[in-house]
Amino acid sequence: MVFTVNNQQWEIVYCRPNDDNLRRSDGSITLAVTDNNTKCIYMNKNLRGYMFDKVLCHELTHVYAFEFEYNVDVETEEIIADFLSLFGRQI
């Protein structure tokens, strides 16, 4: 799936659960990764329902942070992305 944010094309790529694209910088495997270099959100293809929505919202927060140059430290960005993944629809 391809989408545009701030005139930049991004793609959602669905991966096997052990795909290297789901590997964090510390070597651990996660459910999804947003890569600003490739302009891709890599997501575990087995995500469904609530978890799919939650993870996608989290990753989209990273996309918007990249595209609108919202530069905060990684820990703060993760807190914001987690908050929006839980409460974004209600807001």
PDB file of N, CA, C and O in Angstrom:
ATOM      1  N   MET A   1       0.842  -1.175   0.000  1.00  0.00           N
ATOM      2  CA  MET A   1       0.000   0.000   0.000  1.00  0.00           C
ATOM      3  C   MET A   1       0.890   1.241   0.000  1.00  0.00           C
ATOM      4  O   MET A   1       1.825   1.338   0.795  1.00  0.00           O
ATOM      5  N   VAL A   2       0.605   2.172  -0.877  1.00  0.00           N
ATOM      6  CA  VAL A   2       1.355   3.417  -0.978  1.00  0.00           C
ATOM      7  C   VAL A   2       0.458   4.563  -0.512  1.00  0.00           C
ATOM      8  O   VAL A   2      -0.734   4.593  -0.820  1.00  0.00           O
ATOM      9  N   PHE A   3       1.039   5.505   0.232  1.00  0.00           N
ATOM     10  CA  PHE A   3       0.307   6.673   0.699  1.00  0.00           C
ATOM     11  C   PHE A   3       1.255   7.868   0.704  1.00  0.00           C
ATOM     12  O   PHE A   3       2.472   7.701   0.623  1.00  0.00           O
ATOM     13  N   THR A   4       0.703   9.058   0.798  1.00  0.00           N
ATOM     14  CA  THR A   4       1.499  10.284   0.732  1.00  0.00           C
ATOM     15  C   THR A   4       1.303  11.103   2.000  1.00  0.00           C
ATOM     16  O   THR A   4       0.183  11.275   2.480  1.00  0.00           O
ATOM     17  N   VAL A   5       2.415  11.604   2.534  1.00  0.00           N
ATOM     18  CA  VAL A   5       2.406  12.515   3.675  1.00  0.00           C
ATOM     19  C   VAL A   5       3.328  13.674   3.327  1.00  0.00           C
ATOM     20  O   VAL A   5       4.506  13.471   3.033  1.00  0.00           O
ATOM     21  N   ASN A   6       2.796  14.879   3.359  1.00  0.00           N
ATOM     22  CA  ASN A   6       3.577  16.087   3.085  1.00  0.00           C
ATOM     23  C   ASN A   6       4.316  15.980   1.743  1.00  0.00           C
ATOM     24  O   ASN A   6       5.495  16.317   1.636  1.00  0.00           O
ATOM     25  N   ASN A   7       3.595  15.506   0.732  1.00  0.00           N
ATOM     26  CA  ASN A   7       4.107  15.340  -0.633  1.00  0.00           C
ATOM     27  C   ASN A   7       5.202  14.283  -0.771  1.00  0.00           C
ATOM     28  O   ASN A   7       5.912  14.264  -1.777  1.00  0.00           O
ATOM     29  N   GLN A   8       5.347  13.422   0.201  1.00  0.00           N
ATOM     30  CA  GLN A   8       6.341  12.339   0.139  1.00  0.00           C
ATOM     31  C   GLN A   8       5.617  10.997   0.112  1.00  0.00           C
ATOM     32  O   GLN A   8       4.748  10.734   0.944  1.00  0.00           O
ATOM     33  N   GLN A   9       5.980  10.152  -0.846  1.00  0.00           N
ATOM     34  CA  GLN A   9       5.363   8.825  -0.919  1.00  0.00           C
ATOM     35  C   GLN A   9       6.000   7.874   0.078  1.00  0.00           C
ATOM     36  O   GLN A   9       7.220   7.823   0.233  1.00  0.00           O
ATOM     37  N   TRP A  10       5.141   7.127   0.747  1.00  0.00           N
ATOM     38  CA  TRP A  10       5.534   6.082   1.672  1.00  0.00           C
ATOM     39  C   TRP A  10       4.845   4.794   1.259  1.00  0.00           C
ATOM     40  O   TRP A  10       3.850   4.808   0.536  1.00  0.00           O
ATOM     41  N   GLU A  11       5.387   3.686   1.728  1.00  0.00           N
ATOM     42  CA  GLU A  11       4.786   2.390   1.425  1.00  0.00           C
ATOM     43  C   GLU A  11       4.699   1.557   2.699  1.00  0.00           C
ATOM     44  O   GLU A  11       5.591   1.599   3.547  1.00  0.00           O
ATOM     45  N   ILE A  12       3.618   0.806   2.819  1.00  0.00           N
ATOM     46  CA  ILE A  12       3.503  -0.190   3.890  1.00  0.00           C
ATOM     47  C   ILE A  12       3.859  -1.529   3.272  1.00  0.00           C
ATOM     48  O   ILE A  12       3.266  -1.950   2.279  1.00  0.00           O
ATOM     49  N   VAL A  13       4.837  -2.192   3.876  1.00  0.00           N
ATOM     50  CA  VAL A  13       5.318  -3.486   3.395  1.00  0.00           C
ATOM     51  C   VAL A  13       5.039  -4.513   4.482  1.00  0.00           C
ATOM     52  O   VAL A  13       5.458  -4.345   5.628  1.00  0.00           O
ATOM     53  N   TYR A  14       4.332  -5.576   4.120  1.00  0.00           N
ATOM     54  CA  TYR A  14       4.001  -6.636   5.078  1.00  0.00           C
ATOM     55  C   TYR A  14       5.063  -7.729   5.006  1.00  0.00           C
ATOM     56  O   TYR A  14       5.391  -8.226   3.929  1.00  0.00           O
ATOM     57  N   CYS A  15       5.592  -8.093   6.169  1.00  0.00           N
ATOM     58  CA  CYS A  15       6.741  -8.990   6.256  1.00  0.00           C
ATOM     59  C   CYS A  15       6.435 -10.224   7.097  1.00  0.00           C
ATOM     60  O   CYS A  15       5.527 -10.226   7.929  1.00  0.00           O
ATOM     61  N   ARG A  16       7.211 -11.262   6.860  1.00  0.00           N
ATOM     62  CA  ARG A  16       7.182 -12.431   7.743  1.00  0.00           C
ATOM     63  C   ARG A  16       7.620 -11.988   9.152  1.00  0.00           C
ATOM     64  O   ARG A  16       8.394 -11.040   9.285  1.00  0.00           O
ATOM     65  N   PRO A  17       7.139 -12.656  10.181  1.00  0.00           N
ATOM     66  CA  PRO A  17       7.463 -12.232  11.558  1.00  0.00           C
ATOM     67  C   PRO A  17       8.956 -12.180  11.881  1.00  0.00           C
ATOM     68  O   PRO A  17       9.358 -11.434  12.774  1.00  0.00           O
ATOM     69  N   ASN A  18       9.778 -12.947  11.182  1.00  0.00           N
ATOM     70  CA  ASN A  18      11.216 -12.956  11.471  1.00  0.00           C
ATOM     71  C   ASN A  18      12.035 -12.228  10.405  1.00  0.00           C
ATOM     72  O   ASN A  18      13.254 -12.390  10.344  1.00  0.00           O
ATOM     73  N   ASP A  19      11.381 -11.436   9.574  1.00  0.00           N
ATOM     74  CA  ASP A  19      12.043 -10.699   8.499  1.00  0.00           C
ATOM     75  C   ASP A  19      13.051  -9.707   9.075  1.00  0.00           C
ATOM     76  O   ASP A  19      12.789  -9.086  10.105  1.00  0.00           O
ATOM     77  N   ASP A  20      14.196  -9.555   8.420  1.00  0.00           N
ATOM     78  CA  ASP A  20      15.226  -8.628   8.895  1.00  0.00           C
ATOM     79  C   ASP A  20      14.760  -7.172   8.909  1.00  0.00           C
ATOM     80  O   ASP A  20      15.307  -6.359   9.653  1.00  0.00           O
ATOM     81  N   ASN A  21      13.760  -6.834   8.099  1.00  0.00           N
ATOM     82  CA  ASN A  21      13.239  -5.468   8.119  1.00  0.00           C
ATOM     83  C   ASN A  21      12.527  -5.141   9.420  1.00  0.00           C
ATOM     84  O   ASN A  21      12.292  -3.971   9.720  1.00  0.00           O
ATOM     85  N   LEU A  22      12.182  -6.153  10.191  1.00  0.00           N
ATOM     86  CA  LEU A  22      11.534  -5.942  11.492  1.00  0.00           C
ATOM     87  C   LEU A  22      12.549  -5.918  12.637  1.00  0.00           C
ATOM     88  O   LEU A  22      12.174  -5.918  13.810  1.00  0.00           O
ATOM     89  N   ARG A  23      13.819  -5.899  12.289  1.00  0.00           N
ATOM     90  CA  ARG A  23      14.881  -5.900  13.298  1.00  0.00           C
ATOM     91  C   ARG A  23      15.228  -4.466  13.700  1.00  0.00           C
ATOM     92  O   ARG A  23      15.503  -3.613  12.857  1.00  0.00           O
ATOM     93  N   ARG A  24      15.206  -4.230  15.003  1.00  0.00           N
ATOM     94  CA  ARG A  24      15.589  -2.922  15.543  1.00  0.00           C
ATOM     95  C   ARG A  24      17.104  -2.780  15.527  1.00  0.00           C
ATOM     96  O   ARG A  24      17.828  -3.742  15.270  1.00  0.00           O
ATOM     97  N   SER A  25      17.566  -1.584  15.801  1.00  0.00           N
ATOM     98  CA  SER A  25      19.010  -1.331  15.823  1.00  0.00           C
ATOM     99  C   SER A  25      19.720  -2.142  16.913  1.00  0.00           C
ATOM    100  O   SER A  25      20.918  -2.400  16.807  1.00  0.00           O
ATOM    101  N   ASP A  26      18.987  -2.546  17.964  1.00  0.00           N
ATOM    102  CA  ASP A  26      19.599  -3.355  19.021  1.00  0.00           C
ATOM    103  C   ASP A  26      19.579  -4.850  18.690  1.00  0.00           C
ATOM    104  O   ASP A  26      20.024  -5.670  19.493  1.00  0.00           O
ATOM    105  N   GLY A  27      19.061  -5.204  17.504  1.00  0.00           N
ATOM    106  CA  GLY A  27      19.057  -6.598  17.064  1.00  0.00           C
ATOM    107  C   GLY A  27      17.773  -7.354  17.357  1.00  0.00           C
ATOM    108  O   GLY A  27      17.577  -8.453  16.838  1.00  0.00           O
ATOM    109  N   SER A  28      16.895  -6.791  18.175  1.00  0.00           N
ATOM    110  CA  SER A  28      15.656  -7.489  18.509  1.00  0.00           C
ATOM    111  C   SER A  28      14.639  -7.342  17.373  1.00  0.00           C
ATOM    112  O   SER A  28      14.671  -6.377  16.610  1.00  0.00           O
ATOM    113  N   ILE A  29      13.747  -8.314  17.285  1.00  0.00           N
ATOM    114  CA  ILE A  29      12.674  -8.286  16.289  1.00  0.00           C
ATOM    115  C   ILE A  29      11.445  -7.644  16.930  1.00  0.00           C
ATOM    116  O   ILE A  29      11.126  -7.915  18.088  1.00  0.00           O
ATOM    117  N   THR A  30      10.764  -6.799  16.172  1.00  0.00           N
ATOM    118  CA  THR A  30       9.585  -6.110  16.675  1.00  0.00           C
ATOM    119  C   THR A  30       8.411  -6.329  15.726  1.00  0.00           C
ATOM    120  O   THR A  30       8.560  -7.007  14.709  1.00  0.00           O
ATOM    121  N   LEU A  31       7.265  -5.774  16.039  1.00  0.00           N
ATOM    122  CA  LEU A  31       6.068  -5.953  15.215  1.00  0.00           C
ATOM    123  C   LEU A  31       6.066  -5.066  13.976  1.00  0.00           C
ATOM    124  O   LEU A  31       5.447  -5.408  12.969  1.00  0.00           O
ATOM    125  N   ALA A  32       6.755  -3.928  14.044  1.00  0.00           N
ATOM    126  CA  ALA A  32       6.800  -3.007  12.910  1.00  0.00           C
ATOM    127  C   ALA A  32       7.969  -2.046  13.074  1.00  0.00           C
ATOM    128  O   ALA A  32       8.421  -1.765  14.184  1.00  0.00           O
ATOM    129  N   VAL A  33       8.441  -1.554  11.936  1.00  0.00           N
ATOM    130  CA  VAL A  33       9.543  -0.591  11.916  1.00  0.00           C
ATOM    131  C   VAL A  33       9.233   0.452  10.852  1.00  0.00           C
ATOM    132  O   VAL A  33       8.798   0.115   9.750  1.00  0.00           O
ATOM    133  N   THR A  34       9.457   1.711  11.182  1.00  0.00           N
ATOM    134  CA  THR A  34       9.349   2.786  10.203  1.00  0.00           C
ATOM    135  C   THR A  34      10.753   3.205   9.811  1.00  0.00           C
ATOM    136  O   THR A  34      11.557   3.590  10.659  1.00  0.00           O
ATOM    137  N   ASP A  35      11.042   3.127   8.515  1.00  0.00           N
ATOM    138  CA  ASP A  35      12.379   3.432   7.998  1.00  0.00           C
ATOM    139  C   ASP A  35      12.304   4.687   7.134  1.00  0.00           C
ATOM    140  O   ASP A  35      11.736   4.668   6.042  1.00  0.00           O
ATOM    141  N   ASN A  36      12.876   5.765   7.630  1.00  0.00           N
ATOM    142  CA  ASN A  36      12.854   7.033   6.906  1.00  0.00           C
ATOM    143  C   ASN A  36      13.739   6.988   5.664  1.00  0.00           C
ATOM    144  O   ASN A  36      13.502   7.745   4.723  1.00  0.00           O
ATOM    145  N   ASN A  37      14.742   6.128   5.636  1.00  0.00           N
ATOM    146  CA  ASN A  37      15.623   6.026   4.470  1.00  0.00           C
ATOM    147  C   ASN A  37      14.921   5.391   3.279  1.00  0.00           C
ATOM    148  O   ASN A  37      15.099   5.831   2.143  1.00  0.00           O
ATOM    149  N   THR A  38      14.129   4.366   3.531  1.00  0.00           N
ATOM    150  CA  THR A  38      13.425   3.677   2.444  1.00  0.00           C
ATOM    151  C   THR A  38      12.007   4.196   2.261  1.00  0.00           C
ATOM    152  O   THR A  38      11.332   3.837   1.297  1.00  0.00           O
ATOM    153  N   LYS A  39      11.548   5.051   3.196  1.00  0.00           N
ATOM    154  CA  LYS A  39      10.177   5.575   3.191  1.00  0.00           C
ATOM    155  C   LYS A  39       9.172   4.426   3.230  1.00  0.00           C
ATOM    156  O   LYS A  39       8.189   4.406   2.489  1.00  0.00           O
ATOM    157  N   CYS A  40       9.451   3.467   4.120  1.00  0.00           N
ATOM    158  CA  CYS A  40       8.583   2.298   4.282  1.00  0.00           C
ATOM    159  C   CYS A  40       8.242   2.079   5.749  1.00  0.00           C
ATOM    160  O   CYS A  40       9.044   2.333   6.648  1.00  0.00           O
ATOM    161  N   ILE A  41       7.019   1.597   5.954  1.00  0.00           N
ATOM    162  CA  ILE A  41       6.638   1.013   7.234  1.00  0.00           C
ATOM    163  C   ILE A  41       6.637  -0.489   6.997  1.00  0.00           C
ATOM    164  O   ILE A  41       5.863  -0.992   6.183  1.00  0.00           O
ATOM    165  N   TYR A  42       7.494  -1.198   7.699  1.00  0.00           N
ATOM    166  CA  TYR A  42       7.543  -2.649   7.617  1.00  0.00           C
ATOM    167  C   TYR A  42       6.709  -3.195   8.762  1.00  0.00           C
ATOM    168  O   TYR A  42       6.974  -2.899   9.927  1.00  0.00           O
ATOM    169  N   MET A  43       5.688  -4.003   8.427  1.00  0.00           N
ATOM    170  CA  MET A  43       4.779  -4.525   9.451  1.00  0.00           C
ATOM    171  C   MET A  43       4.703  -6.040   9.369  1.00  0.00           C
ATOM    172  O   MET A  43       4.691  -6.621   8.284  1.00  0.00           O
ATOM    173  N   ASN A  44       4.651  -6.663  10.531  1.00  0.00           N
ATOM    174  CA  ASN A  44       4.428  -8.100  10.633  1.00  0.00           C
ATOM    175  C   ASN A  44       3.100  -8.426   9.951  1.00  0.00           C
ATOM    176  O   ASN A  44       2.063  -7.866  10.306  1.00  0.00           O
ATOM    177  N   LYS A  45       3.132  -9.319   8.987  1.00  0.00           N
ATOM    178  CA  LYS A  45       1.932  -9.625   8.200  1.00  0.00           C
ATOM    179  C   LYS A  45       0.865 -10.372   8.992  1.00  0.00           C
ATOM    180  O   LYS A  45      -0.259 -10.523   8.512  1.00  0.00           O
ATOM    181  N   ASN A  46       1.188 -10.836  10.175  1.00  0.00           N
ATOM    182  CA  ASN A  46       0.221 -11.577  10.991  1.00  0.00           C
ATOM    183  C   ASN A  46      -0.602 -10.690  11.914  1.00  0.00           C
ATOM    184  O   ASN A  46      -1.477 -11.194  12.619  1.00  0.00           O
ATOM    185  N   LEU A  47      -0.352  -9.401  11.930  1.00  0.00           N
ATOM    186  CA  LEU A  47      -1.119  -8.503  12.788  1.00  0.00           C
ATOM    187  C   LEU A  47      -2.560  -8.407  12.297  1.00  0.00           C
ATOM    188  O   LEU A  47      -2.812  -8.331  11.094  1.00  0.00           O
ATOM    189  N   ARG A  48      -3.497  -8.413  13.232  1.00  0.00           N
ATOM    190  CA  ARG A  48      -4.918  -8.341  12.902  1.00  0.00           C
ATOM    191  C   ARG A  48      -5.651  -7.466  13.915  1.00  0.00           C
ATOM    192  O   ARG A  48      -5.182  -7.254  15.033  1.00  0.00           O
ATOM    193  N   GLY A  49      -6.801  -6.970  13.501  1.00  0.00           N
ATOM    194  CA  GLY A  49      -7.730  -6.301  14.400  1.00  0.00           C
ATOM    195  C   GLY A  49      -7.127  -5.154  15.180  1.00  0.00           C
ATOM    196  O   GLY A  49      -6.444  -4.291  14.627  1.00  0.00           O
ATOM    197  N   TYR A  50      -7.394  -5.161  16.480  1.00  0.00           N
ATOM    198  CA  TYR A  50      -6.956  -4.089  17.367  1.00  0.00           C
ATOM    199  C   TYR A  50      -5.444  -3.883  17.308  1.00  0.00           C
ATOM    200  O   TYR A  50      -4.976  -2.746  17.248  1.00  0.00           O
ATOM    201  N   MET A  51      -4.671  -4.983  17.324  1.00  0.00           N
ATOM    202  CA  MET A  51      -3.212  -4.849  17.313  1.00  0.00           C
ATOM    203  C   MET A  51      -2.728  -4.240  16.002  1.00  0.00           C
ATOM    204  O   MET A  51      -1.799  -3.433  16.003  1.00  0.00           O
ATOM    205  N   PHE A  52      -3.346  -4.616  14.887  1.00  0.00           N
ATOM    206  CA  PHE A  52      -2.980  -4.015  13.606  1.00  0.00           C
ATOM    207  C   PHE A  52      -3.194  -2.508  13.663  1.00  0.00           C
ATOM    208  O   PHE A  52      -2.300  -1.736  13.315  1.00  0.00           O
ATOM    209  N   ASP A  53      -4.380  -2.088  14.102  1.00  0.00           N
ATOM    210  CA  ASP A  53      -4.692  -0.658  14.186  1.00  0.00           C
ATOM    211  C   ASP A  53      -3.728   0.076  15.117  1.00  0.00           C
ATOM    212  O   ASP A  53      -3.244   1.159  14.787  1.00  0.00           O
ATOM    213  N   LYS A  54      -3.454  -0.509  16.267  1.00  0.00           N
ATOM    214  CA  LYS A  54      -2.582   0.113  17.261  1.00  0.00           C
ATOM    215  C   LYS A  54      -1.169   0.288  16.711  1.00  0.00           C
ATOM    216  O   LYS A  54      -0.579   1.362  16.823  1.00  0.00           O
ATOM    217  N   VAL A  55      -0.636  -0.772  16.119  1.00  0.00           N
ATOM    218  CA  VAL A  55       0.730  -0.728  15.593  1.00  0.00           C
ATOM    219  C   VAL A  55       0.820   0.236  14.408  1.00  0.00           C
ATOM    220  O   VAL A  55       1.778   1.003  14.306  1.00  0.00           O
ATOM    221  N   LEU A  56      -0.165   0.201  13.519  1.00  0.00           N
ATOM    222  CA  LEU A  56      -0.141   1.108  12.378  1.00  0.00           C
ATOM    223  C   LEU A  56      -0.193   2.562  12.830  1.00  0.00           C
ATOM    224  O   LEU A  56       0.547   3.394  12.306  1.00  0.00           O
ATOM    225  N   CYS A  57      -1.045   2.880  13.784  1.00  0.00           N
ATOM    226  CA  CYS A  57      -1.128   4.246  14.302  1.00  0.00           C
ATOM    227  C   CYS A  57       0.210   4.669  14.913  1.00  0.00           C
ATOM    228  O   CYS A  57       0.655   5.799  14.710  1.00  0.00           O
ATOM    229  N   HIS A  58       0.841   3.779  15.648  1.00  0.00           N
ATOM    230  CA  HIS A  58       2.152   4.053  16.250  1.00  0.00           C
ATOM    231  C   HIS A  58       3.159   4.399  15.149  1.00  0.00           C
ATOM    232  O   HIS A  58       3.866   5.404  15.235  1.00  0.00           O
ATOM    233  N   GLU A  59       3.213   3.563  14.127  1.00  0.00           N
ATOM    234  CA  GLU A  59       4.187   3.768  13.056  1.00  0.00           C
ATOM    235  C   GLU A  59       3.877   5.020  12.243  1.00  0.00           C
ATOM    236  O   GLU A  59       4.796   5.722  11.821  1.00  0.00           O
ATOM    237  N   LEU A  60       2.597   5.311  12.018  1.00  0.00           N
ATOM    238  CA  LEU A  60       2.232   6.539  11.296  1.00  0.00           C
ATOM    239  C   LEU A  60       2.670   7.785  12.061  1.00  0.00           C
ATOM    240  O   LEU A  60       2.988   8.805  11.451  1.00  0.00           O
ATOM    241  N   THR A  61       2.687   7.710  13.367  1.00  0.00           N
ATOM    242  CA  THR A  61       3.194   8.826  14.170  1.00  0.00           C
ATOM    243  C   THR A  61       4.651   9.096  13.820  1.00  0.00           C
ATOM    244  O   THR A  61       5.059  10.252  13.702  1.00  0.00           O
ATOM    245  N   HIS A  62       5.440   8.032  13.652  1.00  0.00           N
ATOM    246  CA  HIS A  62       6.840   8.203  13.251  1.00  0.00           C
ATOM    247  C   HIS A  62       6.933   8.817  11.854  1.00  0.00           C
ATOM    248  O   HIS A  62       7.756   9.701  11.618  1.00  0.00           O
ATOM    249  N   VAL A  63       6.097   8.355  10.934  1.00  0.00           N
ATOM    250  CA  VAL A  63       6.095   8.906   9.574  1.00  0.00           C
ATOM    251  C   VAL A  63       5.847  10.414   9.621  1.00  0.00           C
ATOM    252  O   VAL A  63       6.582  11.189   9.008  1.00  0.00           O
ATOM    253  N   TYR A  64       4.817  10.821  10.348  1.00  0.00           N
ATOM    254  CA  TYR A  64       4.484  12.247  10.417  1.00  0.00           C
ATOM    255  C   TYR A  64       5.592  13.036  11.110  1.00  0.00           C
ATOM    256  O   TYR A  64       5.867  14.174  10.732  1.00  0.00           O
ATOM    257  N   ALA A  65       6.225  12.447  12.114  1.00  0.00           N
ATOM    258  CA  ALA A  65       7.345  13.120  12.778  1.00  0.00           C
ATOM    259  C   ALA A  65       8.490  13.335  11.787  1.00  0.00           C
ATOM    260  O   ALA A  65       9.084  14.413  11.752  1.00  0.00           O
ATOM    261  N   PHE A  66       8.800  12.322  10.988  1.00  0.00           N
ATOM    262  CA  PHE A  66       9.851  12.462   9.974  1.00  0.00           C
ATOM    263  C   PHE A  66       9.488  13.528   8.949  1.00  0.00           C
ATOM    264  O   PHE A  66      10.293  14.412   8.659  1.00  0.00           O
ATOM    265  N   GLU A  67       8.300  13.449   8.411  1.00  0.00           N
ATOM    266  CA  GLU A  67       7.913  14.314   7.295  1.00  0.00           C
ATOM    267  C   GLU A  67       7.699  15.769   7.680  1.00  0.00           C
ATOM    268  O   GLU A  67       7.829  16.657   6.838  1.00  0.00           O
ATOM    269  N   PHE A  68       7.374  16.022   8.935  1.00  0.00           N
ATOM    270  CA  PHE A  68       7.181  17.398   9.362  1.00  0.00           C
ATOM    271  C   PHE A  68       8.310  17.872  10.273  1.00  0.00           C
ATOM    272  O   PHE A  68       8.193  18.880  10.970  1.00  0.00           O
ATOM    273  N   GLU A  69       9.420  17.103  10.246  1.00  0.00           N
ATOM    274  CA  GLU A  69      10.638  17.446  10.985  1.00  0.00           C
ATOM    275  C   GLU A  69      10.378  17.758  12.453  1.00  0.00           C
ATOM    276  O   GLU A  69      10.891  18.729  13.011  1.00  0.00           O
ATOM    277  N   TYR A  70       9.562  16.898  13.055  1.00  0.00           N
ATOM    278  CA  TYR A  70       9.282  16.991  14.488  1.00  0.00           C
ATOM    279  C   TYR A  70      10.381  16.213  15.191  1.00  0.00           C
ATOM    280  O   TYR A  70      10.274  15.003  15.387  1.00  0.00           O
ATOM    281  N   ASN A  71      11.431  16.914  15.565  1.00  0.00           N
ATOM    282  CA  ASN A  71      12.623  16.272  16.109  1.00  0.00           C
ATOM    283  C   ASN A  71      12.635  16.314  17.625  1.00  0.00           C
ATOM    284  O   ASN A  71      12.820  17.365  18.239  1.00  0.00           O
ATOM    285  N   VAL A  72      12.434  15.151  18.207  1.00  0.00           N
ATOM    286  CA  VAL A  72      12.563  14.972  19.656  1.00  0.00           C
ATOM    287  C   VAL A  72      13.432  13.742  19.866  1.00  0.00           C
ATOM    288  O   VAL A  72      13.681  12.981  18.931  1.00  0.00           O
ATOM    289  N   ASP A  73      13.888  13.554  21.083  1.00  0.00           N
ATOM    290  CA  ASP A  73      14.700  12.371  21.340  1.00  0.00           C
ATOM    291  C   ASP A  73      13.853  11.108  21.134  1.00  0.00           C
ATOM    292  O   ASP A  73      12.626  11.156  21.212  1.00  0.00           O
ATOM    293  N   VAL A  74      14.508  10.004  20.877  1.00  0.00           N
ATOM    294  CA  VAL A  74      13.844   8.750  20.527  1.00  0.00           C
ATOM    295  C   VAL A  74      12.867   8.308  21.611  1.00  0.00           C
ATOM    296  O   VAL A  74      11.760   7.862  21.306  1.00  0.00           O
ATOM    297  N   GLU A  75      13.268   8.429  22.865  1.00  0.00           N
ATOM    298  CA  GLU A  75      12.399   7.995  23.954  1.00  0.00           C
ATOM    299  C   GLU A  75      11.099   8.795  23.989  1.00  0.00           C
ATOM    300  O   GLU A  75      10.024   8.229  24.185  1.00  0.00           O
ATOM    301  N   THR A  76      11.196  10.097  23.801  1.00  0.00           N
ATOM    302  CA  THR A  76      10.001  10.942  23.799  1.00  0.00           C
ATOM    303  C   THR A  76       9.116  10.625  22.603  1.00  0.00           C
ATOM    304  O   THR A  76       7.893  10.561  22.731  1.00  0.00           O
ATOM    305  N   GLU A  77       9.732  10.426  21.437  1.00  0.00           N
ATOM    306  CA  GLU A  77       8.946  10.082  20.253  1.00  0.00           C
ATOM    307  C   GLU A  77       8.193   8.770  20.460  1.00  0.00           C
ATOM    308  O   GLU A  77       7.044   8.641  20.037  1.00  0.00           O
ATOM    309  N   GLU A  78       8.831   7.806  21.103  1.00  0.00           N
ATOM    310  CA  GLU A  78       8.168   6.522  21.384  1.00  0.00           C
ATOM    311  C   GLU A  78       6.985   6.717  22.334  1.00  0.00           C
ATOM    312  O   GLU A  78       5.940   6.093  22.151  1.00  0.00           O
ATOM    313  N   ILE A  79       7.135   7.567  23.336  1.00  0.00           N
ATOM    314  CA  ILE A  79       6.039   7.841  24.273  1.00  0.00           C
ATOM    315  C   ILE A  79       4.867   8.482  23.532  1.00  0.00           C
ATOM    316  O   ILE A  79       3.714   8.103  23.739  1.00  0.00           O
ATOM    317  N   ILE A  80       5.162   9.445  22.680  1.00  0.00           N
ATOM    318  CA  ILE A  80       4.110  10.112  21.904  1.00  0.00           C
ATOM    319  C   ILE A  80       3.418   9.112  20.978  1.00  0.00           C
ATOM    320  O   ILE A  80       2.190   9.086  20.895  1.00  0.00           O
ATOM    321  N   ALA A  81       4.212   8.285  20.278  1.00  0.00           N
ATOM    322  CA  ALA A  81       3.638   7.291  19.358  1.00  0.00           C
ATOM    323  C   ALA A  81       2.777   6.286  20.110  1.00  0.00           C
ATOM    324  O   ALA A  81       1.707   5.911  19.630  1.00  0.00           O
ATOM    325  N   ASP A  82       3.223   5.849  21.271  1.00  0.00           N
ATOM    326  CA  ASP A  82       2.413   4.922  22.074  1.00  0.00           C
ATOM    327  C   ASP A  82       1.115   5.579  22.534  1.00  0.00           C
ATOM    328  O   ASP A  82       0.051   4.960  22.484  1.00  0.00           O
ATOM    329  N   PHE A  83       1.202   6.826  22.978  1.00  0.00           N
ATOM    330  CA  PHE A  83       0.003   7.543  23.426  1.00  0.00           C
ATOM    331  C   PHE A  83      -1.009   7.655  22.286  1.00  0.00           C
ATOM    332  O   PHE A  83      -2.192   7.368  22.468  1.00  0.00           O
ATOM    333  N   LEU A  84      -0.539   8.072  21.113  1.00  0.00           N
ATOM    334  CA  LEU A  84      -1.452   8.216  19.973  1.00  0.00           C
ATOM    335  C   LEU A  84      -1.996   6.873  19.508  1.00  0.00           C
ATOM    336  O   LEU A  84      -3.128   6.798  19.031  1.00  0.00           O
ATOM    337  N   SER A  85      -1.210   5.816  19.640  1.00  0.00           N
ATOM    338  CA  SER A  85      -1.705   4.495  19.235  1.00  0.00           C
ATOM    339  C   SER A  85      -2.830   4.024  20.155  1.00  0.00           C
ATOM    340  O   SER A  85      -3.689   3.247  19.737  1.00  0.00           O
ATOM    341  N   LEU A  86      -2.829   4.485  21.394  1.00  0.00           N
ATOM    342  CA  LEU A  86      -3.878   4.105  22.343  1.00  0.00           C
ATOM    343  C   LEU A  86      -5.093   5.028  22.299  1.00  0.00           C
ATOM    344  O   LEU A  86      -6.226   4.565  22.430  1.00  0.00           O
ATOM    345  N   PHE A  87      -4.865   6.341  22.114  1.00  0.00           N
ATOM    346  CA  PHE A  87      -5.943   7.310  22.275  1.00  0.00           C
ATOM    347  C   PHE A  87      -6.207   8.177  21.049  1.00  0.00           C
ATOM    348  O   PHE A  87      -7.097   9.027  21.088  1.00  0.00           O
ATOM    349  N   GLY A  88      -5.464   7.989  19.970  1.00  0.00           N
ATOM    350  CA  GLY A  88      -5.584   8.844  18.791  1.00  0.00           C
ATOM    351  C   GLY A  88      -6.980   8.911  18.214  1.00  0.00           C
ATOM    352  O   GLY A  88      -7.443   9.993  17.853  1.00  0.00           O
ATOM    353  N   ARG A  89      -7.660   7.787  18.118  1.00  0.00           N
ATOM    354  CA  ARG A  89      -9.017   7.793  17.551  1.00  0.00           C
ATOM    355  C   ARG A  89      -9.997   8.548  18.442  1.00  0.00           C
ATOM    356  O   ARG A  89     -10.894   9.227  17.942  1.00  0.00           O
ATOM    357  N   GLN A  90      -9.835   8.435  19.739  1.00  0.00           N
ATOM    358  CA  GLN A  90     -10.725   9.155  20.664  1.00  0.00           C
ATOM    359  C   GLN A  90     -10.481  10.652  20.591  1.00  0.00           C
ATOM    360  O   GLN A  90     -11.417  11.446  20.686  1.00  0.00           O
ATOM    361  N   ILE A  91      -9.227  11.033  20.424  1.00  0.00           N
ATOM    362  CA  ILE A  91      -8.892  12.458  20.342  1.00  0.00           C
ATOM    363  C   ILE A  91      -9.499  13.028  19.078  1.00  0.00           C
ATOM    364  O   ILE A  91      -9.345  14.218  18.801  1.00  0.00           O
TER     365      ILE A  91
END
